[in-house]
Amino acid sequence: MSKGTPSKGKHANRKTHVPCRRCGKNAFNIRKGICASCGYGKTTTLRTYSWAKTH
Ligand SMILES: [Zn+2]
């Protein structure tokens, strides 16, 4: 276990995302107060992009 980038470190301690109230995904950024998935906290409508396929 010595090859590659260590995935565990200081980064693992801090949780940046918690379950979103609106979409339920673990994408709500605590520091920003914005959901990375649906845009909760930033926009009242669902965050959607044409390039982002929902399925
Ligand atoms: Zn969300």
N, CA, C, O and the ligand as a Tripos MOL2 file, in Angstrom:
@<TRIPOS>MOLECULE
protein
  221   219    56     0     0
PROTEIN
NO_CHARGES

@<TRIPOS>ATOM
      1 N           0.8440   -1.2100    0.0000 N.3       1 MET1
      2 CA          0.0000    0.0000    0.0000 C.3       1 MET1
      3 C           0.8720    1.2510    0.0000 C.2       1 MET1
      4 O           0.7580    2.1010    0.8830 O.2       1 MET1
      5 N           1.7210    1.3490   -0.9760 N.am      2 SER2
      6 CA          2.5840    2.5120   -1.0000 C.3       2 SER2
      7 C           2.4940    3.2640   -2.3170 C.2       2 SER2
      8 O           3.0020    4.3760   -2.4600 O.2       2 SER2
      9 N           1.8470    2.6390   -3.2520 N.am      3 LYS3
     10 CA          1.7260    3.3090   -4.5390 C.3       3 LYS3
     11 C           0.4850    4.1990   -4.5890 C.2       3 LYS3
     12 O          -0.4790    3.9940   -3.8520 O.2       3 LYS3
     13 N           0.5340    5.1630   -5.4530 N.am      4 GLY4
     14 CA         -0.6290    6.0120   -5.6810 C.3       4 GLY4
     15 C          -0.7310    7.1410   -4.6830 C.2       4 GLY4
     16 O           0.0680    7.2530   -3.7530 O.2       4 GLY4
     17 N          -1.7220    7.9680   -4.8940 N.am      5 THR5
     18 CA         -1.9440    9.1080   -4.0130 C.3       5 THR5
     19 C          -2.7010    8.6560   -2.7690 C.2       5 THR5
     20 O          -3.7460    8.0140   -2.8830 O.2       5 THR5
     21 N          -2.2060    8.9710   -1.6210 N.am      6 PRO6
     22 CA         -2.9340    8.6340   -0.3940 C.3       6 PRO6
     23 C          -4.3000    9.3060   -0.3930 C.2       6 PRO6
     24 O          -4.4050   10.5310   -0.4670 O.2       6 PRO6
     25 N          -5.3250    8.5010   -0.3100 N.am      7 SER7
     26 CA         -6.6630    9.0740   -0.3640 C.3       7 SER7
     27 C          -7.1250    9.5670    0.9990 C.2       7 SER7
     28 O          -8.0370   10.3860    1.1110 O.2       7 SER7
     29 N          -6.4760    9.0510    2.0240 N.am      8 LYS8
     30 CA         -6.8630    9.4960    3.3570 C.3       8 LYS8
     31 C          -5.8600   10.5270    3.8670 C.2       8 LYS8
     32 O          -4.6550   10.4290    3.6350 O.2       8 LYS8
     33 N          -6.3880   11.4870    4.5460 N.am      9 GLY9
     34 CA         -5.5230   12.5460    5.0380 C.3       9 GLY9
     35 C          -6.3650   13.5860    5.7280 C.2       9 GLY9
     36 O          -7.4070   13.2700    6.3030 O.2       9 GLY9
     37 N          -5.9310   14.8030    5.6760 N.am     10 LYS10
     38 CA         -6.6890   15.8790    6.3000 C.3      10 LYS10
     39 C          -8.0300   16.0860    5.6120 C.2      10 LYS10
     40 O          -9.0020   16.5580    6.2000 O.2      10 LYS10
     41 N          -8.0340   15.7140    4.3530 N.am     11 HIS11
     42 CA         -9.2440   15.9270    3.5700 C.3      11 HIS11
     43 C         -10.4120   15.0840    4.0740 C.2      11 HIS11
     44 O         -11.5730   15.4770    3.9510 O.2      11 HIS11
     45 N         -10.0950   13.9290    4.6390 N.am     12 ALA12
     46 CA        -11.1560   13.0050    5.0420 C.3      12 ALA12
     47 C         -11.8460   13.4420    6.3270 C.2      12 ALA12
     48 O         -12.9730   13.0280    6.6000 O.2      12 ALA12
     49 N         -11.1860   14.2650    7.1050 N.am     13 ASN13
     50 CA        -11.7680   14.6830    8.3770 C.3      13 ASN13
     51 C         -12.9510   15.6120    8.2120 C.2      13 ASN13
     52 O         -13.9540   15.5250    8.9210 O.2      13 ASN13
     53 N         -12.7970   16.4840    7.2710 N.am     14 ARG14
     54 CA        -13.7660   17.5540    7.1220 C.3      14 ARG14
     55 C         -14.8910   17.1300    6.1980 C.2      14 ARG14
     56 O         -14.6460   16.7330    5.0590 O.2      14 ARG14
     57 N         -16.1010   17.2090    6.6720 N.am     15 LYS15
     58 CA        -17.1700   16.9010    5.7260 C.3      15 LYS15
     59 C         -17.7090   18.1800    5.1310 C.2      15 LYS15
     60 O         -18.0540   19.1360    5.8250 O.2      15 LYS15
     61 N         -17.7650   18.1550    3.8500 N.am     16 THR16
     62 CA        -18.1850   19.3430    3.1290 C.3      16 THR16
     63 C         -19.6300   19.2350    2.6630 C.2      16 THR16
     64 O         -20.3180   20.2370    2.4730 O.2      16 THR16
     65 N         -20.0670   18.0060    2.4850 N.am     17 HIS17
     66 CA        -21.4110   17.8120    1.9760 C.3      17 HIS17
     67 C         -22.2610   16.9610    2.9210 C.2      17 HIS17
     68 O         -21.8150   15.9400    3.4470 O.2      17 HIS17
     69 N         -23.4750   17.4090    3.1140 N.am     18 VAL18
     70 CA        -24.4370   16.6600    3.9140 C.3      18 VAL18
     71 C         -25.6480   16.3870    3.0340 C.2      18 VAL18
     72 O         -25.8080   17.0290    1.9960 O.2      18 VAL18
     73 N         -26.5020   15.4510    3.4270 N.am     19 PRO19
     74 CA        -27.6980   15.1740    2.6320 C.3      19 PRO19
     75 C         -28.5400   16.4220    2.4130 C.2      19 PRO19
     76 O         -28.8350   17.1670    3.3480 O.2      19 PRO19
     77 N         -28.9140   16.6280    1.1770 N.am     20 CYS20
     78 CA        -29.6870   17.8040    0.8090 C.3      20 CYS20
     79 C         -31.1440   17.6410    1.1990 C.2      20 CYS20
     80 O         -31.7200   16.5580    1.0960 O.2      20 CYS20
     81 N         -31.7150   18.7310    1.6430 N.am     21 ARG21
     82 CA        -33.0990   18.7160    2.0910 C.3      21 ARG21
     83 C         -34.0640   18.5400    0.9190 C.2      21 ARG21
     84 O         -35.1590   17.9980    1.0690 O.2      21 ARG21
     85 N         -33.6400   18.9990   -0.2220 N.am     22 ARG22
     86 CA        -34.5350   18.9750   -1.3720 C.3      22 ARG22
     87 C         -34.3730   17.7310   -2.2510 C.2      22 ARG22
     88 O         -35.3550   17.0730   -2.5960 O.2      22 ARG22
     89 N         -33.1280   17.4200   -2.6060 N.am     23 CYS23
     90 CA        -32.9440   16.2820   -3.5090 C.3      23 CYS23
     91 C         -32.5320   15.0170   -2.7650 C.2      23 CYS23
     92 O         -32.5800   13.9200   -3.3200 O.2      23 CYS23
     93 N         -32.1250   15.1760   -1.4980 N.am     24 GLY24
     94 CA        -31.7990   14.0030   -0.7020 C.3      24 GLY24
     95 C         -30.4250   13.4280   -0.9590 C.2      24 GLY24
     96 O         -30.0180   12.4580   -0.3200 O.2      24 GLY24
     97 N         -29.7170   14.0220   -1.8880 N.am     25 LYS25
     98 CA        -28.3770   13.5390   -2.1800 C.3      25 LYS25
     99 C         -27.3660   14.1600   -1.2130 C.2      25 LYS25
    100 O         -27.5900   15.2230   -0.6340 O.2      25 LYS25
    101 N         -26.2700   13.4650   -1.0700 N.am     26 ASN26
    102 CA        -25.2110   13.9630   -0.1960 C.3      26 ASN26
    103 C         -24.3950   14.9940   -0.9560 C.2      26 ASN26
    104 O         -23.2140   14.7960   -1.2430 O.2      26 ASN26
    105 N         -25.0560   16.0980   -1.2740 N.am     27 ALA27
    106 CA        -24.4240   17.0810   -2.1450 C.3      27 ALA27
    107 C         -24.5680   18.5000   -1.6260 C.2      27 ALA27
    108 O         -24.1350   19.4510   -2.2770 O.2      27 ALA27
    109 N         -25.1770   18.6450   -0.4540 N.am     28 PHE28
    110 CA        -25.3520   19.9890    0.0850 C.3      28 PHE28
    111 C         -24.0680   20.4530    0.7490 C.2      28 PHE28
    112 O         -23.6360   19.8900    1.7550 O.2      28 PHE28
    113 N         -23.4700   21.4710    0.1820 N.am     29 ASN29
    114 CA        -22.2140   21.9960    0.7080 C.3      29 ASN29
    115 C         -22.4760   22.8690    1.9230 C.2      29 ASN29
    116 O         -23.1870   23.8710    1.8430 O.2      29 ASN29
    117 N         -21.8970   22.4780    3.0400 N.am     30 ILE30
    118 CA        -22.1380   23.2060    4.2850 C.3      30 ILE30
    119 C         -21.5570   24.6070    4.2280 C.2      30 ILE30
    120 O         -22.2110   25.5730    4.6200 O.2      30 ILE30
    121 N         -20.3530   24.7150    3.7490 N.am     31 ARG31
    122 CA        -19.6690   26.0090    3.7430 C.3      31 ARG31
    123 C         -20.3190   26.9960    2.7890 C.2      31 ARG31
    124 O         -20.4540   28.1800    3.0980 O.2      31 ARG31
    125 N         -20.7180   26.5010    1.6330 N.am     32 LYS32
    126 CA        -21.3580   27.3790    0.6560 C.3      32 LYS32
    127 C         -22.8440   27.5470    0.9330 C.2      32 LYS32
    128 O         -23.4400   28.5770    0.6200 O.2      32 LYS32
    129 N         -23.4290   26.5080    1.5300 N.am     33 GLY33
    130 CA        -24.8580   26.5360    1.7610 C.3      33 GLY33
    131 C         -25.6270   26.2780    0.4870 C.2      33 GLY33
    132 O         -26.7830   26.6730    0.3400 O.2      33 GLY33
    133 N         -24.9660   25.6150   -0.4170 N.am     34 ILE34
    134 CA        -25.5720   25.3370   -1.7120 C.3      34 ILE34
    135 C         -25.4640   23.8520   -2.0400 C.2      34 ILE34
    136 O         -24.4330   23.2230   -1.8030 O.2      34 ILE34
    137 N         -26.5320   23.3120   -2.5830 N.am     35 CYS35
    138 CA        -26.4740   21.9220   -3.0020 C.3      35 CYS35
    139 C         -25.8100   21.8430   -4.3770 C.2      35 CYS35
    140 O         -26.1830   22.5560   -5.3090 O.2      35 CYS35
    141 N         -24.8310   20.9710   -4.4780 N.am     36 ALA36
    142 CA        -24.1000   20.8230   -5.7310 C.3      36 ALA36
    143 C         -24.9300   20.0890   -6.7730 C.2      36 ALA36
    144 O         -24.6430   20.1520   -7.9680 O.2      36 ALA36
    145 N         -25.9500   19.4010   -6.3150 N.am     37 SER37
    146 CA        -26.7380   18.6030   -7.2370 C.3      37 SER37
    147 C         -27.9570   19.3490   -7.7760 C.2      37 SER37
    148 O         -28.1730   19.4100   -8.9860 O.2      37 SER37
    149 N         -28.7530   19.9170   -6.8600 N.am     38 CYS38
    150 CA        -29.9940   20.5540   -7.3130 C.3      38 CYS38
    151 C         -29.9570   22.0680   -7.1740 C.2      38 CYS38
    152 O         -30.8620   22.7550   -7.6470 O.2      38 CYS38
    153 N         -28.9230   22.5930   -6.5330 N.am     39 GLY39
    154 CA        -28.7980   24.0360   -6.4280 C.3      39 GLY39
    155 C         -29.5810   24.6300   -5.2770 C.2      39 GLY39
    156 O         -29.8060   25.8400   -5.2360 O.2      39 GLY39
    157 N         -29.9980   23.7940   -4.3410 N.am     40 TYR40
    158 CA        -30.7470   24.2650   -3.1950 C.3      40 TYR40
    159 C         -29.9010   25.2450   -2.3860 C.2      40 TYR40
    160 O         -28.7520   24.9520   -2.0540 O.2      40 TYR40
    161 N         -30.4630   26.3940   -2.0750 N.am     41 GLY41
    162 CA        -29.7160   27.4110   -1.3560 C.3      41 GLY41
    163 C         -29.2470   28.5140   -2.2900 C.2      41 GLY41
    164 O         -28.9090   29.6160   -1.8570 O.2      41 GLY41
    165 N         -29.2340   28.1990   -3.5670 N.am     42 LYS42
    166 CA        -28.7720   29.1720   -4.5490 C.3      42 LYS42
    167 C         -29.9150   29.5940   -5.4580 C.2      42 LYS42
    168 O         -30.0790   30.7670   -5.7910 O.2      42 LYS42
    169 N         -30.6950   28.6020   -5.8430 N.am     43 THR43
    170 CA        -31.7980   28.8730   -6.7360 C.3      43 THR43
    171 C         -33.0780   28.2150   -6.2310 C.2      43 THR43
    172 O         -33.0460   27.1560   -5.6040 O.2      43 THR43
    173 N         -34.1740   28.8500   -6.5090 N.am     44 THR44
    174 CA        -35.4480   28.3010   -6.0570 C.3      44 THR44
    175 C         -35.9350   27.2010   -6.9860 C.2      44 THR44
    176 O         -36.7640   26.3660   -6.6250 O.2      44 THR44
    177 N         -35.3900   27.2320   -8.1880 N.am     45 THR45
    178 CA        -35.7460   26.1760   -9.1320 C.3      45 THR45
    179 C         -34.6530   25.1210   -9.1160 C.2      45 THR45
    180 O         -33.5510   25.3590   -8.6240 O.2      45 THR45
    181 N         -34.9600   23.9900   -9.6420 N.am     46 LEU46
    182 CA        -33.9690   22.9200   -9.6520 C.3      46 LEU46
    183 C         -32.8100   23.2790  -10.5670 C.2      46 LEU46
    184 O         -32.9890   23.7970  -11.6700 O.2      46 LEU46
    185 N         -31.6260   22.9870  -10.0730 N.am     47 ARG47
    186 CA        -30.4290   23.2380  -10.8590 C.3      47 ARG47
    187 C         -30.3620   22.2180  -11.9880 C.2      47 ARG47
    188 O         -30.1390   21.0290  -11.7580 O.2      47 ARG47
    189 N         -30.5510   22.6870  -13.1680 N.am     48 THR48
    190 CA        -30.4990   21.7480  -14.2980 C.3      48 THR48
    191 C         -29.6320   22.3350  -15.4040 C.2      48 THR48
    192 O         -29.6210   23.5430  -15.6410 O.2      48 THR48
    193 N         -28.9240   21.4650  -16.0560 N.am     49 TYR49
    194 CA        -28.1150   21.8730  -17.1990 C.3      49 TYR49
    195 C         -28.4290   20.9140  -18.3410 C.2      49 TYR49
    196 O         -28.7230   19.7360  -18.1420 O.2      49 TYR49
    197 N         -28.3540   21.4680  -19.5340 N.am     50 SER50
    198 CA        -28.6740   20.6520  -20.7000 C.3      50 SER50
    199 C         -27.6760   19.5300  -20.8880 C.2      50 SER50
    200 O         -28.0080   18.4600  -21.3990 O.2      50 SER50
    201 N         -26.4450   19.7900  -20.4660 N.am     51 TRP51
    202 CA        -25.4190   18.7710  -20.6210 C.3      51 TRP51
    203 C         -25.4480   17.7220  -19.5230 C.2      51 TRP51
    204 O         -24.8030   16.6770  -19.6160 O.2      51 TRP51
    205 N         -26.2080   18.0240  -18.4880 N.am     52 ALA52
    206 CA        -26.2800   17.0750  -17.3870 C.3      52 ALA52
    207 C         -27.4840   16.1510  -17.5730 C.2      52 ALA52
    208 O         -28.6330   16.5490  -17.3810 O.2      52 ALA52
    209 N         -27.1960   14.9520  -17.9380 N.am     53 LYS53
    210 CA        -28.2620   13.9860  -18.1380 C.3      53 LYS53
    211 C         -28.7070   13.4250  -16.7950 C.2      53 LYS53
    212 O         -27.8910   13.0420  -15.9570 O.2      53 LYS53
    213 N         -30.0030   13.3880  -16.6180 N.am     54 THR54
    214 CA        -30.5230   12.9020  -15.3490 C.3      54 THR54
    215 C         -30.4660   11.3730  -15.2920 C.2      54 THR54
    216 O         -30.5190   10.7810  -14.2140 O.2      54 THR54
    217 N         -30.3590   10.7470  -16.4540 N.am     55 HIS55
    218 CA        -30.2650    9.2880  -16.4370 C.3      55 HIS55
    219 C         -29.3980    8.7770  -17.5690 C.2      55 HIS55
    220 O         -29.2100    7.5680  -17.7050 O.2      55 HIS55
    221 ZN        -30.0390   19.0910   -3.5410 Zn       56 ZN56
@<TRIPOS>BOND
     1     1     2 1
     2     2     3 1
     3     3     4 2
     4     3     5 am
     5     5     6 1
     6     6     7 1
     7     7     8 2
     8     7     9 am
     9     9    10 1
    10    10    11 1
    11    11    12 2
    12    11    13 am
    13    13    14 1
    14    14    15 1
    15    15    16 2
    16    15    17 am
    17    17    18 1
    18    18    19 1
    19    19    20 2
    20    19    21 am
    21    21    22 1
    22    22    23 1
    23    23    24 2
    24    23    25 am
    25    25    26 1
    26    26    27 1
    27    27    28 2
    28    27    29 am
    29    29    30 1
    30    30    31 1
    31    31    32 2
    32    31    33 am
    33    33    34 1
    34    34    35 1
    35    35    36 2
    36    35    37 am
    37    37    38 1
    38    38    39 1
    39    39    40 2
    40    39    41 am
    41    41    42 1
    42    42    43 1
    43    43    44 2
    44    43    45 am
    45    45    46 1
    46    46    47 1
    47    47    48 2
    48    47    49 am
    49    49    50 1
    50    50    51 1
    51    51    52 2
    52    51    53 am
    53    53    54 1
    54    54    55 1
    55    55    56 2
    56    55    57 am
    57    57    58 1
    58    58    59 1
    59    59    60 2
    60    59    61 am
    61    61    62 1
    62    62    63 1
    63    63    64 2
    64    63    65 am
    65    65    66 1
    66    66    67 1
    67    67    68 2
    68    67    69 am
    69    69    70 1
    70    70    71 1
    71    71    72 2
    72    71    73 am
    73    73    74 1
    74    74    75 1
    75    75    76 2
    76    75    77 am
    77    77    78 1
    78    78    79 1
    79    79    80 2
    80    79    81 am
    81    81    82 1
    82    82    83 1
    83    83    84 2
    84    83    85 am
    85    85    86 1
    86    86    87 1
    87    87    88 2
    88    87    89 am
    89    89    90 1
    90    90    91 1
    91    91    92 2
    92    91    93 am
    93    93    94 1
    94    94    95 1
    95    95    96 2
    96    95    97 am
    97    97    98 1
    98    98    99 1
    99    99   100 2
   100    99   101 am
   101   101   102 1
   102   102   103 1
   103   103   104 2
   104   103   105 am
   105   105   106 1
   106   106   107 1
   107   107   108 2
   108   107   109 am
   109   109   110 1
   110   110   111 1
   111   111   112 2
   112   111   113 am
   113   113   114 1
   114   114   115 1
   115   115   116 2
   116   115   117 am
   117   117   118 1
   118   118   119 1
   119   119   120 2
   120   119   121 am
   121   121   122 1
   122   122   123 1
   123   123   124 2
   124   123   125 am
   125   125   126 1
   126   126   127 1
   127   127   128 2
   128   127   129 am
   129   129   130 1
   130   130   131 1
   131   131   132 2
   132   131   133 am
   133   133   134 1
   134   134   135 1
   135   135   136 2
   136   135   137 am
   137   137   138 1
   138   138   139 1
   139   139   140 2
   140   139   141 am
   141   141   142 1
   142   142   143 1
   143   143   144 2
   144   143   145 am
   145   145   146 1
   146   146   147 1
   147   147   148 2
   148   147   149 am
   149   149   150 1
   150   150   151 1
   151   151   152 2
   152   151   153 am
   153   153   154 1
   154   154   155 1
   155   155   156 2
   156   155   157 am
   157   157   158 1
   158   158   159 1
   159   159   160 2
   160   159   161 am
   161   161   162 1
   162   162   163 1
   163   163   164 2
   164   163   165 am
   165   165   166 1
   166   166   167 1
   167   167   168 2
   168   167   169 am
   169   169   170 1
   170   170   171 1
   171   171   172 2
   172   171   173 am
   173   173   174 1
   174   174   175 1
   175   175   176 2
   176   175   177 am
   177   177   178 1
   178   178   179 1
   179   179   180 2
   180   179   181 am
   181   181   182 1
   182   182   183 1
   183   183   184 2
   184   183   185 am
   185   185   186 1
   186   186   187 1
   187   187   188 2
   188   187   189 am
   189   189   190 1
   190   190   191 1
   191   191   192 2
   192   191   193 am
   193   193   194 1
   194   194   195 1
   195   195   196 2
   196   195   197 am
   197   197   198 1
   198   198   199 1
   199   199   200 2
   200   199   201 am
   201   201   202 1
   202   202   203 1
   203   203   204 2
   204   203   205 am
   205   205   206 1
   206   206   207 1
   207   207   208 2
   208   207   209 am
   209   209   210 1
   210   210   211 1
   211   211   212 2
   212   211   213 am
   213   213   214 1
   214   214   215 1
   215   215   216 2
   216   215   217 am
   217   217   218 1
   218   218   219 1
   219   219   220 2
@<TRIPOS>SUBSTRUCTURE
     1 MET1         2 RESIDUE 1 A MET
     2 SER2         6 RESIDUE 1 A SER
     3 LYS3        10 RESIDUE 1 A LYS
     4 GLY4        14 RESIDUE 1 A GLY
     5 THR5        18 RESIDUE 1 A THR
     6 PRO6        22 RESIDUE 1 A PRO
     7 SER7        26 RESIDUE 1 A SER
     8 LYS8        30 RESIDUE 1 A LYS
     9 GLY9        34 RESIDUE 1 A GLY
    10 LYS10       38 RESIDUE 1 A LYS
    11 HIS11       42 RESIDUE 1 A HIS
    12 ALA12       46 RESIDUE 1 A ALA
    13 ASN13       50 RESIDUE 1 A ASN
    14 ARG14       54 RESIDUE 1 A ARG
    15 LYS15       58 RESIDUE 1 A LYS
    16 THR16       62 RESIDUE 1 A THR
    17 HIS17       66 RESIDUE 1 A HIS
    18 VAL18       70 RESIDUE 1 A VAL
    19 PRO19       74 RESIDUE 1 A PRO
    20 CYS20       78 RESIDUE 1 A CYS
    21 ARG21       82 RESIDUE 1 A ARG
    22 ARG22       86 RESIDUE 1 A ARG
    23 CYS23       90 RESIDUE 1 A CYS
    24 GLY24       94 RESIDUE 1 A GLY
    25 LYS25       98 RESIDUE 1 A LYS
    26 ASN26      102 RESIDUE 1 A ASN
    27 ALA27      106 RESIDUE 1 A ALA
    28 PHE28      110 RESIDUE 1 A PHE
    29 ASN29      114 RESIDUE 1 A ASN
    30 ILE30      118 RESIDUE 1 A ILE
    31 ARG31      122 RESIDUE 1 A ARG
    32 LYS32      126 RESIDUE 1 A LYS
    33 GLY33      130 RESIDUE 1 A GLY
    34 ILE34      134 RESIDUE 1 A ILE
    35 CYS35      138 RESIDUE 1 A CYS
    36 ALA36      142 RESIDUE 1 A ALA
    37 SER37      146 RESIDUE 1 A SER
    38 CYS38      150 RESIDUE 1 A CYS
    39 GLY39      154 RESIDUE 1 A GLY
    40 TYR40      158 RESIDUE 1 A TYR
    41 GLY41      162 RESIDUE 1 A GLY
    42 LYS42      166 RESIDUE 1 A LYS
    43 THR43      170 RESIDUE 1 A THR
    44 THR44      174 RESIDUE 1 A THR
    45 THR45      178 RESIDUE 1 A THR
    46 LEU46      182 RESIDUE 1 A LEU
    47 ARG47      186 RESIDUE 1 A ARG
    48 THR48      190 RESIDUE 1 A THR
    49 TYR49      194 RESIDUE 1 A TYR
    50 SER50      198 RESIDUE 1 A SER
    51 TRP51      202 RESIDUE 1 A TRP
    52 ALA52      206 RESIDUE 1 A ALA
    53 LYS53      210 RESIDUE 1 A LYS
    54 THR54      214 RESIDUE 1 A THR
    55 HIS55      218 RESIDUE 1 A HIS
    56 ZN56       221 GROUP 0 **** ****
